[in-house]
Amino acid sequence: MRRPKNAASFYERGHFYFQKGLNERAIANFNQAIRLNPRHADAWRSRGEVYLQIGDHDRAIDDFDRAIRIDPDNVDARLSRAECYCEVDDHDGAIADYGEVIRLDPGNVFAWINRGLSCIEIGDHDRAIADLDHAITLDPDAAIAHASRGWFYLDTDKFELAIADFDRAITLDPDDAINFTARAQAYSAIGDEDRAIADLDRAITLDPGNADAFIHRGNANRTKGDLDRAIADYDHAIRLDPKNADGYAERSQAYLDAGDCERAIADSDRAIRLDPEDAWHWIDRASAHHDNADHDRAIADLDHAIRLDPDNPTAFSLRGDVYSDKGDPDRALADYDEAIRLDPQEVWLWIDHARIHHLKADYDRAIADCDHAIGLDPDNPFAWRMRGQTHLDKGDPDRALADYDEAIRLDPEDAWHWIGRSNAHYRKADYDRAIADCAHAIGLDPDNPAAWLGRGNAHAGKREYDQAKADYDHAATIDPRIDPPMIEHLRGPSSTLH
């Protein structure tokens, strides 16, 4: 290539090198173009695009600023500066630039789409959907417009609408793996893991080097309980991108589900080394420490997570769980209070809150918490069972029975609901119904010692001591901490065992 003699020639050669990925040569030629013609707006813009590509955002913005001062109507410079603002999380700046592009070129679909996406980032959902709708009106066959609106619906939990938009995007562009990956996330969100996996299979076929697709397929397999396939997918994702912290983070959760706390902790360690500013990695490791009964390390990790993200209700909720298990109900309650303040619509937080009040024998507050939980989700059987247990401990077995009845109606396969109701029957000296409920619980979960103990208690209430002893003995084979001779106390000091 001949040595250029003027600014235009240096600009053209710089553009050639930029397209070839030779960034240093591109910058050198744009420098010469600017030296020869300091008012060459496209040379400033193009040099800014090189800086943007190599991650030098400050220099990129300086160059885009200069290009726009020279030529305020330069649409490409404003689009590039908006992209740079997005990369540095200055979405207000990006929205302003996209707005100017729209003023200059109202038919620019790209500007409408990207202004909508920036509005999502700042939480302005009304403007976001209006912009994305307008982009689709301008070009109904633009796959990227439908996909972008699909992402909006996915982020705002409107999963069926998201699926419809991704359907359209895939019809328009069936070779874009990202749209299959996105639709898979929507399917997973509505619990359709089989369709999610089918979409992710297609995404991987189209783009076998996409580590995110393997991670999402691993998540779907984990949700289905297929931990071996999940771990295999995470393994593959990590091989493709060993610096992707999410691969290690998700695999750590699969190991945790499998009961392998040590491997879970090791993967969380790697995720934290790769991305120490992500609070979720610290929360994940705390979960593994918690499962490993290492309460102090779990609390230390959650303290760090809260410093990174003080508005994360999961960090407070999990720390409340750890304090509860550690025997510190007051700190547990304080953490649940904060978690509820951050996320008052999460029913499980109210149930945990009730559990601590119950533990502290503050039954009225526990019942109030359960009332609130049931108001949020009347189909949650655990809220009914917690309230039933509280009514029972407060001395009101009739209300307890009503709550246990509802818990059983909602989830008849949970042995603990039947055990709870048997306790209420026992409290009313209705031993036959107590025995029947425990027998049902044993049928559901024959390794649950509480069911055998409960039935033993009911038999003892009926003075059927041999049957009681047999149930107590069986409970002790399941949990050696149980002391079968407790029946001596039930029979009285003058009785003798057969």
C-alpha positions in Angstrom: 0.0 0.0 0.0 1.4 3.4 -1.1 2.2 6.0 1.5 -0.7 8.4 1.8 -0.2 12.0 1.0 -3.2 13.7 2.6 -5.7 13.4 5.5 -8.3 11.5 3.4 -5.8 8.9 2.3 -4.5 8.4 5.9 -8.1 8.1 7.0 -8.9 5.4 4.4 -5.7 3.5 5.3 -6.6 3.7 9.0 -10.0 2.4 8.2 -8.5 -0.5 6.3 -6.2 -1.5 9.2 -9.1 -1.2 11.6 -11.2 -3.7 9.6 -8.2 -6.0 9.6 -7.9 -5.8 13.4 -4.5 -4.1 13.3 -5.5 -1.5 15.9 -2.1 0.1 16.5 -1.6 0.7 12.7 -5.1 2.1 12.5 -4.5 4.5 15.3 -1.2 5.7 13.8 -3.0 6.5 10.5 -5.9 8.2 12.1 -3.3 10.3 14.1 -1.8 11.4 10.8 -5.2 12.2 9.3 -6.0 14.4 12.3 -2.6 16.0 12.2 -3.1 17.0 8.6 -6.8 18.0 9.1 -7.8 18.6 12.7 -11.4 19.1 11.6 -11.7 15.7 10.0 -14.7 14.5 12.2 -14.7 11.0 10.8 -11.0 10.5 11.7 -11.7 11.5 15.3 -14.8 9.2 15.3 -12.9 6.3 13.8 -10.0 6.6 16.2 -12.5 6.7 19.0 -14.0 3.4 17.7 -10.5 1.8 17.8 -10.1 3.0 21.4 -13.6 1.7 22.2 -12.7 -1.7 20.8 -9.5 -2.0 22.9 -11.4 -0.9 26.0 -9.8 2.6 26.4 -13.2 4.3 27.1 -11.8 7.6 28.3 -9.9 8.2 25.1 -12.8 6.9 23.0 -15.2 9.4 24.6 -12.7 12.3 24.1 -12.5 11.5 20.4 -16.3 11.1 20.0 -16.7 14.5 21.8 -14.3 16.1 19.4 -16.0 14.6 16.4 -19.4 15.8 17.6 -18.1 19.3 18.3 -16.9 19.5 14.7 -20.0 17.9 13.3 -23.0 18.0 15.7 -25.1 16.1 13.2 -22.7 13.2 12.9 -25.0 10.2 13.6 -22.3 7.6 13.6 -20.3 9.6 16.2 -23.3 9.8 18.5 -24.1 6.1 18.0 -20.5 5.2 18.9 -20.4 7.5 21.9 -23.7 6.1 23.1 -22.2 2.5 22.8 -19.2 3.7 24.9 -21.5 5.2 27.5 -23.3 1.9 27.8 -20.1 0.0 28.3 -19.2 2.3 31.3 -22.8 2.1 32.6 -23.6 5.8 31.8 -27.0 5.0 30.5 -28.3 8.5 30.9 -25.6 9.7 28.6 -26.4 6.9 26.1 -30.1 7.8 26.2 -29.3 11.4 25.4 -27.1 10.4 22.4 -29.7 7.9 21.1 -32.3 10.7 21.5 -30.2 13.0 19.3 -29.8 10.3 16.7 -33.6 9.8 16.6 -34.0 13.5 16.2 -31.6 13.5 13.3 -32.8 10.2 11.8 -36.2 9.2 13.1 -36.2 6.0 11.1 -33.0 4.7 12.7 -34.3 1.3 14.1 -30.9 0.7 15.8 -31.2 3.9 17.9 -34.8 3.1 19.0 -33.8 -0.4 20.1 -30.7 0.7 22.0 -32.4 3.7 23.7 -35.1 1.2 24.8 -32.4 -1.2 26.2 -30.7 1.7 28.0 -34.1 2.7 29.5 -34.3 -0.9 30.9 -31.0 -0.4 32.6 -32.2 2.7 34.5 -35.5 1.1 35.3 -37.7 3.3 33.0 -39.8 0.4 31.7 -42.5 2.6 30.2 -40.1 4.4 27.9 -38.3 1.1 27.2 -41.3 -0.7 25.9 -42.5 2.3 24.0 -39.1 2.5 22.2 -39.0 -1.2 21.4 -42.5 -1.2 20.2 -41.7 1.7 17.9 -38.6 -0.1 16.5 -40.8 -3.0 15.6 -43.4 -0.7 14.0 -40.6 0.8 11.9 -39.3 -2.6 10.8 -41.5 -5.6 11.7 -39.0 -8.0 10.1 -36.0 -6.9 12.2 -35.1 -9.9 14.2 -33.0 -7.9 16.6 -36.0 -5.7 17.4 -38.2 -8.6 18.4 -35.2 -10.2 20.3 -34.6 -6.9 22.2 -38.2 -6.7 23.2 -38.0 -10.3 24.2 -35.1 -9.5 26.6 -37.2 -6.7 28.1 -40.1 -9.1 28.8 -37.6 -11.7 30.1 -36.1 -9.1 32.5 -39.6 -8.0 33.7 -40.8 -11.6 34.3 -43.3 -11.5 31.4 -42.2 -14.9 30.2 -45.0 -15.8 27.8 -44.6 -12.5 26.0 -40.8 -13.0 25.9 -41.3 -16.5 24.3 -43.6 -15.0 21.7 -41.0 -12.3 20.7 -38.1 -14.9 20.7 -40.3 -17.1 18.5 -40.7 -14.3 16.0 -36.9 -13.5 16.2 -36.0 -17.1 15.5 -38.4 -17.3 12.6 -36.8 -14.2 11.1 -33.2 -15.4 11.9 -33.1 -19.1 12.6 -29.3 -19.2 12.7 -28.8 -16.8 15.7 -27.8 -19.0 18.6 -28.4 -16.2 21.1 -32.1 -16.1 20.5 -32.4 -19.9 21.3 -30.4 -19.3 24.5 -32.7 -16.5 25.5 -35.9 -18.4 24.7 -34.5 -21.3 26.8 -34.2 -19.0 29.8 -37.8 -18.0 29.4 -38.9 -21.6 29.2 -36.9 -22.4 32.3 -38.6 -19.5 34.1 -42.0 -21.1 33.5 -40.7 -24.5 34.5 -40.6 -26.1 31.1 -37.0 -27.4 31.3 -37.5 -29.9 28.4 -38.2 -27.1 25.9 -35.3 -25.1 27.5 -32.9 -28.0 26.9 -34.2 -28.5 23.3 -33.5 -24.8 22.6 -30.1 -25.0 24.2 -29.2 -28.1 22.2 -30.0 -26.1 19.1 -28.0 -23.1 20.3 -25.0 -25.4 21.0 -25.3 -26.9 17.5 -25.3 -23.4 15.9 -22.5 -22.2 18.2 -20.5 -25.0 19.8 -18.1 -22.5 21.4 -20.8 -20.6 23.3 -20.0 -21.3 27.0 -23.1 -19.5 28.2 -25.3 -22.0 26.4 -23.6 -24.9 28.2 -24.0 -23.1 31.5 -27.8 -22.6 30.9 -28.2 -26.2 29.8 -26.4 -27.2 33.0 -28.9 -25.1 35.0 -31.8 -26.8 33.3 -30.4 -30.2 33.9 -29.8 -29.3 37.5 -33.4 -28.2 37.9 -34.5 -31.5 36.6 -32.3 -33.2 39.1 -29.9 -34.6 36.6 -26.7 -33.5 38.4 -24.3 -35.7 36.3 -25.4 -34.0 33.0 -25.4 -30.6 34.7 -21.9 -31.0 35.9 -20.8 -32.3 32.5 -22.2 -29.2 30.9 -20.5 -26.9 33.4 -17.2 -28.8 32.9 -17.6 -28.1 29.1 -18.3 -24.5 29.7 -15.2 -24.1 31.9 -13.1 -25.8 29.2 -14.4 -23.3 26.6 -13.9 -20.3 28.9 -11.8 -21.0 32.0 -12.0 -17.3 33.0 -15.8 -17.3 33.1 -16.7 -17.1 36.8 -20.3 -18.2 36.2 -19.2 -21.6 35.1 -17.5 -22.3 38.4 -20.3 -20.6 40.4 -23.0 -22.8 38.8 -21.0 -26.0 39.1 -20.5 -25.2 42.8 -24.2 -25.2 43.2 -24.5 -28.6 41.5 -21.8 -30.0 43.8 -23.7 -28.6 46.7 -27.0 -30.2 45.5 -25.0 -33.5 45.4 -23.8 -33.0 49.0 -20.2 -32.4 48.0 -19.5 -29.4 50.1 -15.7 -29.5 49.5 -15.9 -29.3 45.7 -18.6 -26.7 46.0 -16.3 -24.5 48.2 -13.4 -25.1 45.8 -15.5 -23.9 42.8 -16.8 -20.9 44.7 -13.2 -20.1 45.6 -12.3 -20.0 41.9 -15.4 -17.9 41.1 -14.4 -15.4 43.7 -10.8 -15.2 42.5 -12.1 -14.4 39.0 -14.8 -12.0 40.0 -14.4 -10.8 43.6 -16.9 -8.0 43.2 -19.9 -10.3 42.6 -21.8 -10.7 45.8 -23.5 -13.9 44.6 -20.2 -15.8 44.5 -19.7 -15.0 48.2 -23.3 -16.0 48.9 -22.7 -19.3 47.1 -19.7 -20.1 49.1 -21.5 -19.2 52.3 -24.2 -21.7 51.4 -21.6 -24.4 51.1 -20.0 -23.5 54.4 -23.5 -23.4 56.0 -24.3 -26.9 54.6 -20.9 -28.0 56.0 -21.9 -26.6 59.4 -19.0 -24.1 59.3 -21.1 -21.2 60.6 -18.3 -18.7 61.3 -17.0 -19.0 57.7 -20.5 -18.7 56.3 -21.2 -15.6 58.3 -17.8 -14.1 57.2 -18.7 -14.7 53.6 -22.2 -13.2 54.0 -20.7 -10.1 55.8 -18.6 -9.6 52.7 -21.5 -10.1 50.4 -23.5 -7.5 52.2 -20.7 -5.0 52.0 -20.6 -5.6 48.3 -24.4 -5.5 47.9 -26.2 -4.1 50.9 -29.6 -4.4 49.1 -29.4 -8.1 48.5 -32.2 -9.8 50.5 -30.8 -13.3 49.9 -27.6 -12.4 51.8 -29.5 -11.3 54.8 -31.9 -14.2 54.7 -29.1 -16.8 54.5 -27.2 -15.1 57.3 -30.4 -15.2 59.3 -30.5 -19.0 58.6 -26.9 -19.4 59.8 -27.5 -17.4 63.0 -30.6 -19.5 63.6 -28.6 -22.7 63.3 -25.9 -21.3 65.4 -28.4 -20.6 68.2 -28.6 -16.8 68.0 -32.3 -16.1 67.3 -32.0 -12.4 68.0 -29.4 -11.8 65.2 -31.4 -14.2 63.0 -34.5 -12.1 63.5 -32.7 -8.9 62.8 -31.4 -10.3 59.5 -34.9 -11.6 58.5 -36.2 -8.1 59.3 -33.8 -6.5 56.9 -34.5 -9.2 54.2 -38.2 -8.5 54.5 -37.6 -4.7 54.3 -35.8 -5.3 51.0 -38.2 -7.9 49.6 -41.5 -7.8 51.4 -43.3 -9.9 48.8 -41.1 -13.0 49.4 -43.3 -15.4 51.3 -40.4 -17.6 52.6 -38.9 -14.6 54.5 -42.2 -14.3 56.5 -42.2 -18.0 57.2 -38.6 -17.8 58.5 -39.5 -14.8 60.5 -42.4 -16.7 62.0 -40.1 -19.6 62.8 -37.8 -17.4 64.9 -40.8 -15.8 66.7 -42.1 -19.4 67.4 -38.6 -20.4 68.7 -38.7 -17.5 71.1 -42.2 -18.5 72.2 -43.6 -15.3 70.8 -46.6 -17.1 69.3 -48.8 -14.1 68.5 -46.1 -12.5 66.3 -45.4 -15.9 64.7 -49.1 -16.3 63.8 -49.1 -12.7 62.5 -46.2 -13.6 60.2 -47.9 -16.7 59.0 -51.0 -14.8 58.3 -49.0 -12.4 56.2 -47.3 -15.3 54.4 -50.6 -16.9 53.6 -51.9 -13.6 52.3 -49.0 -13.4 49.9 -49.3 -17.1 48.8 -52.4 -19.0 50.0 -51.1 -22.1 48.2 -47.9 -22.4 50.3 -48.4 -25.5 52.5 -45.4 -24.6 54.7 -47.1 -21.4 55.8 -50.2 -23.3 56.9 -48.0 -25.9 58.7 -46.0 -23.3 60.5 -49.2 -21.6 61.7 -50.6 -24.9 62.7 -47.5 -25.7 64.8 -47.7 -22.3 66.4 -51.4 -22.7 67.2 -50.6 -26.1 68.7 -47.8 -24.8 70.9 -50.0 -22.0 71.9 -52.5 -24.5 73.2 -55.1 -24.3 70.4 -55.2 -27.8 68.8 -58.5 -27.1 67.0 -57.0 -24.2 65.0 -53.9 -26.3 64.5 -55.9 -29.1 63.0 -57.6 -26.7 60.6 -54.2 -25.4 59.4 -52.7 -28.9 59.1 -55.8 -30.0 57.1 -55.1 -27.2 54.6 -51.3 -28.0 54.4 -52.2 -31.7 53.6 -54.8 -30.6 51.0 -52.1 -28.5 49.3 -49.3 -31.1 49.5 -50.5 -34.5 50.6 -47.0 -36.1 49.8 -45.2 -34.3 52.6 -44.9 -36.6 55.6 -44.3 -33.7 58.0 -47.8 -32.3 57.4 -49.3 -35.6 58.5 -46.9 -35.8 61.5 -48.0 -32.3 62.6 -51.7 -33.2 62.3 -51.1 -36.4 64.3 -49.6 -34.2 67.1 -52.7 -32.1 67.1 -54.9 -35.2 67.3 -52.6 -36.5 70.1 -53.1 -33.2 72.0 -56.8 -33.8 71.8 -56.4 -37.4 73.0 -57.7 -38.6 69.7 -55.1 -41.4 69.6 -56.7 -43.4 66.8 -56.6 -40.5 64.4 -53.0 -39.7 65.6 -52.0 -43.3 64.8 -53.6 -43.2 61.4 -51.8 -39.9 60.5 -48.5 -41.3 61.6 -49.1 -44.5 59.7 -49.7 -42.4 56.6 -46.5 -40.4 57.2 -44.6 -43.7 57.6 -45.9 -44.8 54.3 -44.7 -41.6 52.7 -41.3 -41.5 54.5 -40.5 -44.7 56.4 -37.1 -43.3 57.4 -38.6 -40.4 59.3 -38.0 -41.1 63.0 -40.6 -38.4 64.1 -43.4 -40.4 62.5 -42.4 -43.6 64.4 -42.1 -41.6 67.7 -45.4 -39.9 67.1 -47.1 -43.2 66.6 -45.4 -44.6 69.6 -46.7 -41.7 71.7 -50.2 -42.3 70.4 -50.0 -46.1 71.2 -48.7 -45.2 74.7 -51.6 -42.8 75.1 -53.9 -45.8 74.4 -51.8 -47.9 76.9 -50.7 -50.1 74.0 -47.2 -50.3 75.4 -45.8 -53.1 73.3 -46.8 -51.4 70.1 -45.3 -48.1 71.6 -42.1 -49.9 72.4 -41.8 -51.4 68.9 -42.3 -47.9 67.4 -39.8 -46.3 69.7 -37.2 -49.1 69.0 -37.7 -48.6 65.3 -37.2 -44.8 65.7 -33.9 -45.5 67.5 -32.7 -47.7 64.7 -33.2 -44.7 62.4 -31.7 -42.1 64.8 -29.5 -43.6 67.6 -29.8 -40.4 69.6 -33.4 -41.5 70.5 -33.6 -43.3 73.8 -36.2 -46.1 73.6 -36.4 -46.7 77.4 -38.4 -43.4 77.6 -41.4 -45.7 77.5 -40.7 -46.6 81.2 -41.7 -43.1 82.1 -44.9 -43.4 80.0 -46.0 -46.6 81.7 -45.3 -45.4 85.2 -43.0 -46.6 87.9 -45.1 -49.6 88.9 -45.2 -51.1 85.4 -42.9 -53.7 84.0 -42.1 -54.2 80.4 -43.0 -57.5 78.8 
